[in-house]
Amino acid sequence: MAKRLKNDMDRVEGVEGVLYRVLETLPIEVLNQMRASPKDDAIPEITMAELTAADGVLFGFPMRYGSMAVQMKAFFDSTRHLW
């Protein structure tokens, strides 16, 4: 879904979409037991420098039990110094 949104953004004149992912918080052993899909290594993890350099940000993530994934919450919590 993210790649599709990026392609749509890239069609807008003067806009360049860039995909990033957030840091994984679970150990690989847990991810394997969960049969989690492998991460796409072609998509880099976002840094605070990249976040603050962006002119705009579009966040997208799945919901788990009516709440965002813990990885997204950890990422948002790590940006508290930007607030």
C-alpha positions in Angstrom: 0.0 0.0 0.0 2.8 2.4 0.8 4.5 1.8 -2.5 1.2 2.6 -4.3 0.8 5.8 -2.4 4.3 6.8 -3.2 3.6 6.2 -6.9 0.5 8.5 -6.7 2.5 11.2 -4.9 5.2 11.1 -7.5 2.7 11.9 -10.2 2.1 15.3 -8.6 4.3 18.0 -10.1 7.0 19.1 -7.7 6.4 16.3 -5.3 8.8 13.4 -4.6 7.6 10.6 -2.3 10.2 8.8 -0.2 9.4 5.6 1.7 10.8 5.0 5.1 10.1 2.4 7.8 10.5 2.7 11.5 12.9 0.8 13.8 11.7 -2.7 14.6 11.3 -3.2 18.3 10.8 -6.9 18.5 13.6 -9.5 18.5 14.1 -11.6 15.4 13.2 -14.7 17.4 9.8 -13.3 18.3 9.2 -12.1 14.7 10.0 -15.6 13.4 7.5 -17.2 15.9 4.9 -14.7 14.7 5.7 -15.6 11.1 6.0 -11.9 10.4 6.8 -10.8 6.9 10.4 -9.9 6.2 11.3 -6.3 6.1 12.1 -4.8 2.7 15.8 -3.8 3.1 15.4 -1.5 0.1 13.3 0.8 2.4 15.6 2.5 4.9 14.7 3.3 8.5 13.8 6.9 9.0 16.0 9.2 11.1 15.1 12.4 12.9 17.2 14.3 10.3 15.1 13.0 7.5 11.9 13.6 9.4 12.7 17.3 10.1 14.0 17.9 6.6 10.7 16.8 5.0 8.3 19.4 3.7 5.4 17.1 4.5 4.8 13.7 6.1 2.2 11.1 5.4 2.1 8.3 8.0 0.4 5.0 7.3 0.4 1.9 9.5 -1.9 -1.0 10.4 -4.0 -1.0 13.5 -3.7 -3.8 16.1 -6.6 -4.2 18.4 -7.7 -0.7 17.7 -4.4 0.9 18.3 -1.2 1.6 16.4 1.6 -0.9 16.4 4.1 -0.5 19.2 6.8 0.3 16.7 5.0 3.4 15.6 4.3 4.5 19.1 8.0 4.1 20.0 8.9 6.1 16.9 6.4 8.9 17.8 7.6 8.9 21.4 11.2 9.2 20.2 10.3 12.5 18.4 9.2 14.2 21.7 12.1 16.7 21.5 10.7 18.0 18.2 7.3 19.0 19.8 
